[in-house]
Amino acid sequence: MRYLLIFISFLFFTTLSSAYPSKVKDTTNFDSIRNYEYRLEGLSNNIINGEDQTTRITSTYYFIQYFKEALKIKNSFNYPFASLKTVSIVNSEDNLFRIFTWNLPLDSSKFLYFGVMQLNLKDSFQIFGLYDSSQTVKNQSYAILDNRHWMGALYYQIHSFKYKKKTHYLLMGWDGEDAKVNKKIIDVLWFDEHGQPKFGAPVFDNGGDIQSRMVFTFSDKAVMLLRYEKEEDIVVFANMVPANPMLKGMFGYYLPDGTYDFLKFQKGFWVRYEYLFKDSKSPQRYRKE
């Protein structure tokens, strides 16, 4: 079973060609793409709601096949795929790319995540498949990864910023880890000198601990707020703490305590500050225990 899932993950491929970002929205070929979307809609529902794991895996296989063909069609970047309710779609603010992410529920109560990054090219097709390797990534908070070794998650927000004179992108995502805990992740996407996507960069100052991404683990019964606030230009997140101090480190018992910390971009780092609403005029930098 494991090898079948790995095989499905590698069904996406990248095609390279010279082109420039498209600036004008063009609806040409939308009818052709819509024909694929009808099939994708049913398959995406089966991936989540299929009665057995075999059905869900088979639906994932065919979803990837049809989705890849749809993305090959000229002007597909402009197509919204609005009927794919179980697929999360985030667009970069500069309109250079968008990322689709979705998950496959397994009988083990875990999820396998899938993703594809589509570049906004006028006359060519270029995508990067994202291959879920979260179960094998060591030192998750510090690792710098590529698209073939990806911290699987459903992305729901993106924000661009400049770091070392290059554009980077914050990615906020959710991971339903298993039946006991969930995760939320703040990752960083950037492109190397060859145009290849990389995930993670040492830009988070978490109480003096410089991290490449921030990972929060908490009870699956809890809801954690984590989002970028454009007006204040900060990332706000709820503090998750054990229900009892004796349960420290047992993340299945971590719940929000009603306080919120935030990250503010300063001199190349997203610096963590404590208690957003306690003393907004003189926030205190977070100190890790």
C-alpha positions in Angstrom: 0.0 0.0 0.0 2.8 2.5 0.9 4.5 2.0 -2.5 1.2 2.5 -4.3 0.7 5.8 -2.5 4.2 6.9 -3.4 3.6 6.0 -7.0 0.5 8.1 -7.1 2.3 11.0 -5.6 4.8 11.1 -8.4 2.3 11.2 -11.2 2.8 15.0 -11.6 5.7 16.2 -13.8 7.3 19.4 -14.8 7.6 20.7 -18.4 10.0 23.6 -18.9 9.9 26.2 -21.7 10.7 29.8 -22.3 7.8 32.1 -21.6 6.7 35.2 -19.8 4.0 35.7 -17.1 0.6 36.4 -18.6 -0.8 39.8 -17.6 -4.2 39.7 -19.4 -6.9 37.3 -18.3 -8.0 35.2 -21.2 -11.0 32.9 -21.1 -10.2 31.1 -24.3 -10.4 27.3 -23.9 -12.5 27.5 -20.7 -15.1 25.2 -22.2 -12.5 22.5 -22.7 -11.2 22.9 -19.1 -14.8 22.8 -17.8 -15.3 19.4 -19.3 -12.4 18.2 -17.2 -13.7 20.0 -14.1 -17.0 18.0 -14.2 -15.0 14.8 -13.9 -12.6 16.3 -11.3 -15.5 17.4 -9.1 -16.9 13.9 -8.7 -13.5 12.4 -8.2 -12.6 15.0 -5.6 -15.7 14.2 -3.6 -14.9 10.5 -3.8 -11.4 11.2 -2.4 -12.9 12.6 0.8 -16.1 10.6 1.0 -15.4 7.3 -0.6 -16.7 4.4 1.5 -13.4 2.5 1.5 -9.7 3.3 1.1 -9.4 1.5 -2.2 -12.1 3.8 -3.7 -10.4 6.9 -2.3 -7.0 5.9 -3.6 -8.4 5.0 -7.0 -10.2 8.3 -7.2 -6.9 10.1 -6.3 -5.1 8.3 -9.2 -7.7 9.4 -11.8 -8.0 12.9 -10.3 -4.3 13.5 -10.8 -4.5 12.2 -14.4 -7.4 14.4 -15.4 -6.1 17.4 -13.4 -2.7 17.2 -15.2 -4.5 17.2 -18.6 -6.6 20.2 -17.6 -3.6 22.2 -16.5 -1.9 21.6 -19.8 -4.6 23.6 -21.6 -3.7 27.1 -22.6 -5.1 29.7 -20.3 -5.8 27.2 -17.5 -4.1 29.5 -15.0 -7.0 31.8 -15.4 -9.6 29.1 -14.8 -10.9 29.2 -11.2 -11.8 25.5 -10.7 -14.5 26.8 -8.3 -16.4 23.6 -8.2 -13.5 21.7 -6.5 -14.7 22.4 -3.0 -12.3 19.9 -1.4 -9.3 21.4 -3.0 -7.7 24.5 -1.5 -6.3 27.1 -4.0 -4.1 30.0 -3.0 -2.7 32.6 -5.5 0.5 34.5 -4.9 -0.1 38.2 -4.6 2.1 38.9 -7.6 0.1 36.4 -9.7 3.2 34.5 -10.6 1.8 31.1 -9.4 -0.9 29.4 -7.5 -0.9 26.3 -5.4 -3.5 23.6 -5.2 -3.5 21.3 -2.1 -5.8 18.4 -1.1 -5.7 15.4 1.1 -6.5 11.7 1.0 -8.0 10.2 4.3 -6.5 6.9 5.1 -8.0 4.1 7.2 -5.3 4.7 9.8 -7.0 8.1 10.6 -4.0 9.9 9.0 -4.0 11.9 5.8 -1.8 11.8 2.8 -1.4 15.3 1.2 -1.1 16.2 -2.4 -0.2 19.5 -4.1 0.7 21.1 -7.3 2.2 24.5 -8.0 1.1 26.0 -11.4 3.2 28.8 -12.8 1.5 31.7 -14.7 3.0 31.2 -18.2 1.4 32.6 -21.3 2.2 29.9 -23.9 3.6 26.9 -22.0 2.8 24.4 -19.3 4.9 24.3 -16.1 3.9 22.7 -12.8 5.7 21.3 -9.8 4.2 18.4 -8.0 4.4 18.5 -4.2 5.1 15.1 -2.6 4.2 14.6 1.0 7.2 13.6 3.0 6.1 15.0 6.4 6.4 11.6 8.1 10.1 11.3 7.2 11.3 14.9 7.6 13.6 15.2 10.5 13.9 18.4 12.5 10.8 19.8 10.8 11.2 23.3 12.3 14.7 23.7 10.7 14.8 21.6 7.5 15.0 23.3 4.1 13.1 21.1 1.6 12.2 20.9 -2.1 9.0 20.0 -3.8 9.8 16.3 -3.6 10.3 16.5 0.2 7.3 18.6 1.2 5.6 19.2 4.6 2.1 18.2 3.4 -0.7 20.6 4.4 -3.8 22.3 3.1 -2.7 25.8 2.4 -5.3 28.5 3.1 -3.3 31.8 3.0 -0.2 33.2 1.3 1.7 36.4 1.9 4.8 37.7 0.0 7.8 39.5 1.6 11.3 40.4 0.7 14.3 38.6 2.2 17.9 39.0 1.1 16.6 41.1 -1.9 14.5 38.1 -3.0 10.8 37.6 -2.8 9.7 34.9 -0.4 6.2 33.7 0.4 4.7 32.8 3.8 2.3 29.8 3.5 -0.2 29.1 6.3 -1.5 25.6 6.3 -3.5 22.9 8.2 -2.5 19.3 8.7 -5.0 16.8 10.3 -2.2 14.7 11.7 -4.2 11.9 13.1 -7.2 11.1 15.3 -5.7 12.8 18.3 -3.8 15.9 17.1 -3.8 18.5 14.4 -1.1 20.8 13.2 -0.9 24.3 11.8 2.2 25.3 9.9 3.8 28.6 8.8 6.1 27.6 6.0 8.3 29.7 3.6 8.4 29.2 -0.2 11.1 30.7 -2.4 12.8 29.9 -5.7 16.5 29.1 -6.2 18.7 30.4 -9.0 17.4 27.6 -11.2 13.8 28.5 -10.6 13.2 25.4 -8.4 10.8 25.8 -5.4 12.2 25.5 -1.9 10.4 25.3 1.3 11.8 26.6 4.6 14.2 29.5 5.3 15.8 30.6 8.6 13.6 33.7 9.0 11.6 32.9 12.1 13.0 34.3 15.4 11.0 32.2 17.9 12.3 33.5 21.2 15.9 33.5 20.0 15.6 30.1 18.3 16.0 30.7 14.6 13.7 28.4 12.7 12.9 27.6 9.0 9.2 27.1 9.7 6.9 27.1 12.6 4.9 24.0 13.5 2.1 24.0 16.1 0.6 20.7 17.3 -2.6 20.6 19.4 -5.7 18.6 20.2 -7.9 17.6 17.3 -10.8 18.8 19.3 -9.4 22.4 19.3 -9.5 25.2 16.8 -6.3 27.3 16.4 -6.4 30.7 14.9 -3.4 31.4 12.6 -3.5 34.1 9.9 -1.7 37.0 8.4 -3.3 40.4 9.1 -2.8 42.7 6.2 -3.7 46.0 8.0 -1.2 45.4 10.8 1.3 43.5 8.7 1.7 40.8 11.3 1.0 37.0 11.6 -1.4 36.4 14.6 -1.7 33.0 16.2 -3.4 31.5 19.3 -1.3 30.1 22.1 -1.9 26.4 22.6 -1.1 25.0 26.0 -1.8 21.8 27.9 -5.1 21.6 29.7 -3.0 20.7 32.8 0.7 21.5 33.4 1.3 17.8 34.1 0.3 17.1 30.4 3.1 19.2 28.9 4.4 17.6 25.7 1.2 15.5 25.3 -0.1 17.5 22.4 -3.5 15.7 22.3 -4.4 17.8 25.3 -3.2 21.2 24.0 -5.9 23.8 23.8 -6.1 27.6 23.2 -5.6 29.6 26.4 -7.3 32.7 25.1 -4.1 34.7 24.5 -2.5 35.5 21.1 1.1 36.1 20.1 2.2 37.6 16.8 5.1 37.7 14.3 6.4 41.0 13.0 8.9 41.3 10.1 12.0 43.1 11.3 15.5 43.2 9.7 15.0 40.0 7.7 13.3 38.0 10.5 9.7 37.3 11.5 10.1 38.1 15.2 7.7 36.6 17.8 6.1 39.0 20.3 3.8 38.1 23.2 0.2 38.9 24.0 -1.2 40.9 21.1 -4.0 42.5 23.0 -2.4 42.9 26.4 -0.1 45.8 25.7 -0.3 46.7 22.0 1.7 49.9 22.4 4.7 48.2 24.0 4.8 44.5 23.0 7.3 42.2 24.6 9.5 39.9 22.6 8.8 36.3 23.3 11.5 34.4 25.2 11.5 30.6 24.7 11.6 28.5 27.9 
